[in-house]
Amino acid sequence: MTIEMKRSISHPGNGYECKTCKRRFDTFQALGGHQGTHRRVKFSDNNDACLLNLDIVVPKSSGLHRCKTCIKEFSTGQALGGHMRRHRIEKALVLMEEERLWQQQVVEKSESDLVLEAVELQRLKAEEDKRHEVKNELVLAAKEWGLSV
């Protein structure tokens, strides 16, 4: 609740002035109550700050119970409570779906990690087999030349 206000300096004791409509009030509280009558956004030229005044425009209530999520109105609080269950269920379903997707990503990542590990193990085994083959060839060559191993 910030409409630019100031105490009248030129006429001390004259109260508080609304900068929107220039109306004067004896007390700060009266000026604050008056601010709700202005239903618009005012931009300050000096610092581009937005000065608002209780600007929430909600259709006038007809004495019914209103849902804060979807603004439907109900004749009783009990009916509204039953309706709110729908929003709780929807929210729970969204959370369950998000959890399922997260778990699916974890499983997919685990599966891809297993594939990568299997490929790495195959590569390491192939390298070990190659080293063993080369070693055997060197031992045979050494025996042919009469070298001791």
JOUR-V833348 format. One record per pair of residues at least 6 apart in sequence whose ideal C-beta (glycine too) atoms are under 7 Angstrom apart, sorted by the first residue. I is the first residue (numbers start at 1). J is the second residue. D is the distance in whole Angstrom. If there is no record, write none. Layout:
# JOUR-V833348
((I	J	D) (I	J	D))
This chain:
# JOUR-V833348
((1	32	7) (1	35	6) (1	53	6) (1	54	6) (2	51	5) (2	52	6) (3	18	7) (3	19	6) (3	20	6) (3	35	5) (3	38	7) (3	51	6) (3	53	5) (4	19	4) (4	51	6) (5	16	6) (5	18	7) (5	19	6) (5	31	6) (6	17	6) (7	16	6) (8	14	4) (8	15	7) (8	17	6) (14	24	6) (15	24	5) (15	25	5) (15	26	5) (16	24	7) (16	25	5) (16	28	6) (16	31	4) (17	24	5) (18	31	6) (18	34	6) (20	38	5) (20	42	7) (23	34	7) (25	31	4) (25	34	6) (35	53	4) (35	54	6) (36	53	7) (36	54	5) (38	53	5) (39	55	6) (39	57	6) (41	50	6) (41	52	6) (41	55	6) (42	51	5) (43	50	6) (44	51	6) (62	73	7) (64	73	4) (64	74	6) (64	75	6) (65	73	7) (65	74	5) (65	76	7) (65	77	5) (65	80	4) (66	73	5) (67	80	6) (67	83	6) (67	84	7) (69	87	5) (72	83	7) (74	80	4) (74	83	6) (139	149	6) (142	149	5))
